[in-house]
């Protein structure tokens, strides 16, 4: 298949495919007319790359998964190098979740303290000092 068809089937752009090719993640095959030529296996590689990027993986982090598929494995995560990437990504996610949990707790605490100091008047919504009340 040609580059446009591959891009359409994978939900990406031809520019992205050329970039992946320049990074060695997709093959750089040409047909007799000099056009880029791809097959179903290339689509499979591309879908693996796209899914991992949707999960937040950097492009270079997808390389072990692509190499695993190219070496004949059924899944891109059947190889030790891919599992190492998963482990590193989980560590990063756990650290991020920890930071976000801390930020959430801080904001919730500030909101609770503010609500105690400045309870809203009953029956009316609080107004910001920078706005004027709306006319009915």
MODELLER restraints for C-alpha pairs under 7 A, 6 or more apart:
rsr = mdl.restraints
at = mdl.atoms
rsr.add(forms.Gaussian(group=physical.xy_distance, feature=features.Distance(at['CA:1:A'], at['CA:37:A']), mean=5.61, stdev=0.5))
rsr.add(forms.Gaussian(group=physical.xy_distance, feature=features.Distance(at['CA:1:A'], at['CA:38:A']), mean=5.01, stdev=0.5))
rsr.add(forms.Gaussian(group=physical.xy_distance, feature=features.Distance(at['CA:1:A'], at['CA:39:A']), mean=5.92, stdev=0.5))
rsr.add(forms.Gaussian(group=physical.xy_distance, feature=features.Distance(at['CA:2:A'], at['CA:36:A']), mean=5.99, stdev=0.5))
rsr.add(forms.Gaussian(group=physical.xy_distance, feature=features.Distance(at['CA:2:A'], at['CA:37:A']), mean=5.17, stdev=0.5))
rsr.add(forms.Gaussian(group=physical.xy_distance, feature=features.Distance(at['CA:2:A'], at['CA:38:A']), mean=6.17, stdev=0.5))
rsr.add(forms.Gaussian(group=physical.xy_distance, feature=features.Distance(at['CA:3:A'], at['CA:14:A']), mean=6.18, stdev=0.5))
rsr.add(forms.Gaussian(group=physical.xy_distance, feature=features.Distance(at['CA:3:A'], at['CA:36:A']), mean=6.10, stdev=0.5))
rsr.add(forms.Gaussian(group=physical.xy_distance, feature=features.Distance(at['CA:3:A'], at['CA:37:A']), mean=6.78, stdev=0.5))
rsr.add(forms.Gaussian(group=physical.xy_distance, feature=features.Distance(at['CA:4:A'], at['CA:14:A']), mean=6.08, stdev=0.5))
rsr.add(forms.Gaussian(group=physical.xy_distance, feature=features.Distance(at['CA:6:A'], at['CA:43:A']), mean=6.57, stdev=0.5))
rsr.add(forms.Gaussian(group=physical.xy_distance, feature=features.Distance(at['CA:7:A'], at['CA:13:A']), mean=5.20, stdev=0.5))
rsr.add(forms.Gaussian(group=physical.xy_distance, feature=features.Distance(at['CA:7:A'], at['CA:14:A']), mean=5.60, stdev=0.5))
rsr.add(forms.Gaussian(group=physical.xy_distance, feature=features.Distance(at['CA:10:A'], at['CA:43:A']), mean=6.90, stdev=0.5))
rsr.add(forms.Gaussian(group=physical.xy_distance, feature=features.Distance(at['CA:10:A'], at['CA:46:A']), mean=6.94, stdev=0.5))
rsr.add(forms.Gaussian(group=physical.xy_distance, feature=features.Distance(at['CA:10:A'], at['CA:47:A']), mean=6.20, stdev=0.5))
rsr.add(forms.Gaussian(group=physical.xy_distance, feature=features.Distance(at['CA:20:A'], at['CA:26:A']), mean=5.73, stdev=0.5))
rsr.add(forms.Gaussian(group=physical.xy_distance, feature=features.Distance(at['CA:21:A'], at['CA:27:A']), mean=6.01, stdev=0.5))
rsr.add(forms.Gaussian(group=physical.xy_distance, feature=features.Distance(at['CA:21:A'], at['CA:28:A']), mean=6.08, stdev=0.5))
rsr.add(forms.Gaussian(group=physical.xy_distance, feature=features.Distance(at['CA:25:A'], at['CA:63:A']), mean=6.72, stdev=0.5))
rsr.add(forms.Gaussian(group=physical.xy_distance, feature=features.Distance(at['CA:25:A'], at['CA:66:A']), mean=6.87, stdev=0.5))
rsr.add(forms.Gaussian(group=physical.xy_distance, feature=features.Distance(at['CA:26:A'], at['CA:42:A']), mean=6.76, stdev=0.5))
rsr.add(forms.Gaussian(group=physical.xy_distance, feature=features.Distance(at['CA:28:A'], at['CA:36:A']), mean=6.88, stdev=0.5))
rsr.add(forms.Gaussian(group=physical.xy_distance, feature=features.Distance(at['CA:29:A'], at['CA:36:A']), mean=5.76, stdev=0.5))
rsr.add(forms.Gaussian(group=physical.xy_distance, feature=features.Distance(at['CA:29:A'], at['CA:37:A']), mean=5.56, stdev=0.5))
rsr.add(forms.Gaussian(group=physical.xy_distance, feature=features.Distance(at['CA:30:A'], at['CA:36:A']), mean=4.47, stdev=0.5))
rsr.add(forms.Gaussian(group=physical.xy_distance, feature=features.Distance(at['CA:30:A'], at['CA:37:A']), mean=5.23, stdev=0.5))
rsr.add(forms.Gaussian(group=physical.xy_distance, feature=features.Distance(at['CA:31:A'], at['CA:37:A']), mean=5.79, stdev=0.5))
rsr.add(forms.Gaussian(group=physical.xy_distance, feature=features.Distance(at['CA:45:A'], at['CA:66:A']), mean=5.92, stdev=0.5))
rsr.add(forms.Gaussian(group=physical.xy_distance, feature=features.Distance(at['CA:49:A'], at['CA:62:A']), mean=5.84, stdev=0.5))
rsr.add(forms.Gaussian(group=physical.xy_distance, feature=features.Distance(at['CA:52:A'], at['CA:62:A']), mean=6.63, stdev=0.5))
rsr.add(forms.Gaussian(group=physical.xy_distance, feature=features.Distance(at['CA:53:A'], at['CA:59:A']), mean=6.75, stdev=0.5))
rsr.add(forms.Gaussian(group=physical.xy_distance, feature=features.Distance(at['CA:61:A'], at['CA:85:A']), mean=6.69, stdev=0.5))
rsr.add(forms.Gaussian(group=physical.xy_distance, feature=features.Distance(at['CA:64:A'], at['CA:81:A']), mean=5.77, stdev=0.5))
rsr.add(forms.Gaussian(group=physical.xy_distance, feature=features.Distance(at['CA:64:A'], at['CA:82:A']), mean=5.19, stdev=0.5))
rsr.add(forms.Gaussian(group=physical.xy_distance, feature=features.Distance(at['CA:65:A'], at['CA:76:A']), mean=4.27, stdev=0.5))
rsr.add(forms.Gaussian(group=physical.xy_distance, feature=features.Distance(at['CA:65:A'], at['CA:77:A']), mean=5.86, stdev=0.5))
rsr.add(forms.Gaussian(group=physical.xy_distance, feature=features.Distance(at['CA:65:A'], at['CA:82:A']), mean=5.48, stdev=0.5))
rsr.add(forms.Gaussian(group=physical.xy_distance, feature=features.Distance(at['CA:66:A'], at['CA:76:A']), mean=6.24, stdev=0.5))
rsr.add(forms.Gaussian(group=physical.xy_distance, feature=features.Distance(at['CA:68:A'], at['CA:76:A']), mean=5.22, stdev=0.5))
rsr.add(forms.Gaussian(group=physical.xy_distance, feature=features.Distance(at['CA:68:A'], at['CA:78:A']), mean=6.91, stdev=0.5))
rsr.add(forms.Gaussian(group=physical.xy_distance, feature=features.Distance(at['CA:68:A'], at['CA:79:A']), mean=5.93, stdev=0.5))
rsr.add(forms.Gaussian(group=physical.xy_distance, feature=features.Distance(at['CA:69:A'], at['CA:75:A']), mean=6.20, stdev=0.5))
rsr.add(forms.Gaussian(group=physical.xy_distance, feature=features.Distance(at['CA:69:A'], at['CA:76:A']), mean=5.06, stdev=0.5))
rsr.add(forms.Gaussian(group=physical.xy_distance, feature=features.Distance(at['CA:77:A'], at['CA:83:A']), mean=6.24, stdev=0.5))
rsr.add(forms.Gaussian(group=physical.xy_distance, feature=features.Distance(at['CA:120:A'], at['CA:126:A']), mean=5.70, stdev=0.5))
